[in-house]
Amino acid sequence: MRILYAESLGWSFLPKKPKPIIGKIFDQDSISLPWFSYPAIAQLLRFDLNGEYVLEYGGGSSTSFFLEQGAQVLTIEDSPLWAEYLRNKTKSNPKSQIICCNENNGYVKTPSELSQLIPPPSIILIDAKKRLECSLSVAEYINIFSQSKNLWLVILDNSDWHGASYSALAKSNGFIGFDYYGKGPFNAYSWCTTLFVRINSDKLCNHFKHAGPAQPMNDGLQENYDPTI
């Protein structure tokens, strides 16, 4: 999703008309596509996410995706410019909350802070800065706090690039990681998005929309899509 231009010091450029990635996965209307691998997006679309509470480190098309699926979304960002764009984009949806925190002061929520969120998150996305610190905190939250029993899914994007973060989450009690390799929106290369799921919870089974056979998958992005326009 080339909405911002990334330099070594962080996000620095916002095009005049940024917009989320739009496309199709299955034979449904076009939806906002999070910047995950297509196989991971396809798996997420098999879950009923309506009514879920998502905490995401890093927002964008993922914010739009979860909101479209009926989830409540708390987004943590470190860029005031990007946070303001997200607020303007989602201001008509009462299920969206955008928080801007300094990267080195308040961005990574401690396990105790996670336990105080109301309602407690059922899904956590780690897809921005401080991935290792976020992963360590989430793993400790899962292993120590009873409030984490509501959490059934943790998403780590670019997990093939973040081995230490992967290892931290893999030590979360009762969770197992499923790796989804493949191409995704915008990028020409393949990468991995990992879904860590709580395997000892009935909630996981209850989230499947149907138990039918696998469906054919579309290519994702619309052919004429230009994210910089």
C-alpha positions as CSV (number, residue, x, y, z in Angstrom):
1,M,0.0,0.0,0.0
2,R,2.1,2.9,-1.2
3,I,0.1,5.6,0.5
4,L,3.2,6.9,2.3
5,Y,6.8,7.0,1.1
6,A,9.0,5.3,3.6
7,E,12.5,6.6,4.2
8,S,15.0,5.5,6.8
9,L,13.7,8.0,9.3
10,G,10.1,6.9,8.8
11,W,7.0,8.0,6.9
12,S,7.6,11.4,5.2
13,F,5.3,11.8,2.2
14,L,1.5,11.7,1.8
15,P,0.1,11.8,-1.7
16,K,-2.7,14.3,-2.4
17,K,-5.4,11.6,-2.6
18,P,-4.4,8.6,-0.5
19,K,-6.8,5.7,-0.4
20,P,-6.9,2.1,0.8
21,I,-6.2,-0.9,-1.4
22,I,-9.4,-2.2,-3.0
23,G,-9.9,-5.6,-4.6
24,K,-11.5,-9.0,-4.5
25,I,-10.4,-12.3,-3.0
26,F,-13.5,-14.5,-3.3
27,D,-16.5,-13.8,-5.5
28,Q,-17.9,-11.0,-3.4
29,D,-17.9,-7.2,-3.9
30,S,-14.6,-5.4,-3.8
31,I,-13.3,-4.8,-0.2
32,S,-10.5,-3.0,1.4
33,L,-7.5,-5.4,1.4
34,P,-5.1,-5.3,4.3
35,W,-1.4,-5.4,3.4
36,F,-1.1,-9.1,4.2
37,S,-0.3,-12.0,2.0
38,Y,-3.3,-13.0,-0.1
39,P,-3.6,-16.5,1.5
40,A,-3.8,-14.9,4.9
41,I,-6.5,-12.5,3.7
42,A,-8.4,-15.4,2.3
43,Q,-8.2,-17.2,5.6
44,L,-9.4,-14.1,7.6
45,L,-12.4,-13.8,5.2
46,R,-13.5,-17.3,6.3
47,F,-13.9,-15.9,9.9
48,D,-16.9,-14.1,11.1
49,L,-15.3,-10.9,12.5
50,N,-18.5,-9.1,13.2
51,G,-18.4,-7.8,16.8
52,E,-14.8,-8.6,17.4
53,Y,-12.5,-6.0,19.1
54,V,-9.3,-5.5,17.2
55,L,-6.2,-3.8,18.6
56,E,-3.8,-3.0,15.7
57,Y,-0.3,-1.6,15.9
58,G,-0.2,0.1,12.5
59,G,-3.3,1.1,10.6
60,G,-4.3,1.7,7.0
61,S,-6.2,-0.7,4.7
62,S,-6.3,-3.1,7.6
63,T,-8.3,-0.6,9.6
64,S,-10.8,-0.3,6.7
65,F,-10.9,-4.1,6.3
66,F,-11.7,-4.9,9.9
67,L,-14.3,-2.1,10.1
68,E,-16.0,-3.4,6.9
69,Q,-16.1,-6.9,8.5
70,G,-18.0,-5.4,11.5
71,A,-15.2,-5.3,14.0
72,Q,-14.5,-2.5,16.5
73,V,-10.9,-1.3,15.9
74,L,-8.4,0.5,18.2
75,T,-5.5,1.7,16.1
76,I,-2.1,2.8,17.6
77,E,0.0,5.0,15.4
78,D,3.2,7.0,15.9
79,S,2.8,9.4,12.9
80,P,0.5,12.4,13.7
81,L,0.1,12.9,9.9
82,W,-1.0,9.4,9.3
83,A,-3.2,9.2,12.4
84,E,-5.0,12.3,11.3
85,Y,-5.6,10.9,7.9
86,L,-7.1,7.7,9.4
87,R,-9.3,9.7,11.8
88,N,-10.7,11.7,8.8
89,K,-11.2,8.5,6.8
90,T,-13.0,6.6,9.6
91,K,-14.7,9.5,11.5
92,S,-18.2,8.4,10.2
93,N,-17.7,5.0,11.9
94,P,-18.1,5.0,15.7
95,K,-16.3,1.6,15.9
96,S,-13.0,3.2,15.0
97,Q,-10.6,4.8,17.5
98,I,-7.2,6.2,16.5
99,I,-4.5,6.9,19.1
100,C,-1.2,8.6,18.3
101,C,1.7,7.8,20.6
102,N,5.4,8.7,20.5
103,E,7.4,5.7,19.2
104,N,9.5,5.7,22.4
105,N,6.9,6.8,24.9
106,G,3.6,4.9,25.2
107,Y,3.5,3.3,21.8
108,V,4.1,-0.3,23.0
109,K,1.4,-1.1,25.6
110,T,2.6,-3.0,28.6
111,P,0.9,-6.3,29.5
112,S,-0.8,-4.4,32.4
113,E,-2.0,-1.7,30.0
114,L,-3.4,-4.4,27.7
115,S,-5.2,-6.0,30.6
116,Q,-7.0,-2.7,31.3
117,L,-8.5,-2.3,27.8
118,I,-12.3,-2.4,27.8
119,P,-13.5,-4.5,26.1
120,P,-10.4,-6.7,26.1
121,P,-9.1,-7.3,22.6
122,S,-10.1,-10.5,20.8
123,I,-7.7,-9.9,17.9
124,I,-4.3,-8.1,18.0
125,L,-2.4,-7.1,14.8
126,I,1.3,-6.4,14.9
127,D,2.3,-4.7,11.7
128,A,4.3,-1.5,12.3
129,K,7.2,-0.3,14.4
130,K,8.6,-1.9,17.5
131,R,7.4,-5.4,16.4
132,L,9.6,-7.3,18.8
133,E,8.6,-5.1,21.8
134,C,4.9,-5.4,20.9
135,S,5.3,-9.2,20.4
136,L,7.0,-9.7,23.8
137,S,4.4,-7.6,25.6
138,V,1.5,-9.5,23.9
139,A,3.0,-12.8,24.8
140,E,3.5,-11.8,28.4
141,Y,-0.1,-10.5,28.5
142,I,-1.3,-13.9,27.2
143,N,0.8,-15.9,29.7
144,I,0.0,-13.9,32.8
145,F,-3.3,-12.0,32.6
146,S,-6.7,-13.7,32.8
147,Q,-8.2,-10.9,30.7
148,S,-6.4,-12.4,27.7
149,K,-8.8,-15.4,27.6
150,N,-10.9,-13.3,25.2
151,L,-7.9,-13.1,22.8
152,W,-8.1,-15.8,20.1
153,L,-6.1,-14.4,17.2
154,V,-2.7,-12.6,16.9
155,I,-1.6,-11.5,13.5
156,L,2.1,-10.9,12.8
157,D,2.8,-9.6,9.3
158,N,6.1,-10.0,7.6
159,S,6.8,-12.7,10.0
160,D,9.6,-14.1,7.7
161,W,11.5,-10.9,8.4
162,H,10.9,-10.8,12.1
163,G,12.1,-14.1,13.5
164,A,12.5,-12.8,17.1
165,S,9.0,-11.5,17.1
166,Y,7.7,-14.8,15.7
167,S,9.6,-16.8,18.4
168,A,8.2,-14.6,21.2
169,L,4.6,-15.1,20.1
170,A,5.2,-18.8,19.5
171,K,5.8,-19.1,23.3
172,S,2.3,-17.8,24.1
173,N,0.4,-20.4,26.1
174,G,-2.3,-22.2,24.1
175,F,-1.4,-20.5,20.8
176,I,0.0,-22.0,17.6
177,G,1.2,-20.2,14.5
178,F,-0.1,-20.8,10.9
179,D,2.2,-19.3,8.2
180,Y,0.6,-18.0,5.1
181,Y,3.2,-17.4,2.3
182,G,2.4,-15.7,-0.9
183,K,2.1,-12.4,-2.8
184,G,-0.2,-9.7,-1.6
185,P,-1.5,-6.3,-2.4
186,F,0.9,-3.9,-4.2
187,N,4.2,-5.8,-3.7
188,A,5.6,-7.9,-6.5
189,Y,7.4,-10.2,-4.1
190,S,6.0,-12.9,-1.7
191,W,6.1,-12.7,2.0
192,C,4.6,-14.4,5.1
193,T,1.7,-13.3,7.3
194,T,1.4,-15.5,10.4
195,L,-1.9,-16.1,12.3
196,F,-1.4,-17.2,15.8
197,V,-4.6,-18.8,17.0
198,R,-5.7,-20.1,20.4
199,I,-6.2,-23.8,19.7
200,N,-7.9,-24.7,22.9
201,S,-10.8,-22.3,22.5
202,D,-14.3,-23.1,21.1
203,K,-14.4,-19.5,20.0
204,L,-12.1,-20.3,17.0
205,C,-14.5,-22.9,15.6
206,N,-17.4,-20.7,16.2
207,H,-15.9,-18.0,14.0
208,F,-15.9,-20.0,10.8
209,K,-18.6,-18.7,8.6
210,H,-19.3,-22.1,7.0
211,A,-17.8,-25.6,6.9
212,G,-18.1,-25.8,3.1
213,P,-15.3,-26.7,0.6
214,A,-12.6,-24.3,-0.3
215,Q,-13.6,-21.6,-2.8
216,P,-11.7,-20.4,-5.9
217,M,-9.7,-17.2,-5.2
218,N,-9.5,-14.1,-7.3
219,D,-6.3,-12.2,-8.1
220,G,-6.9,-9.5,-5.5
221,L,-6.1,-6.0,-6.8
222,Q,-8.2,-4.4,-9.5
223,E,-6.2,-4.2,-12.7
224,N,-6.4,-0.4,-13.0
225,Y,-5.6,0.3,-9.4
226,D,-3.2,3.1,-8.8
227,P,-2.6,3.8,-5.0
228,T,-0.8,7.1,-5.7
229,I,-3.8,8.9,-7.4
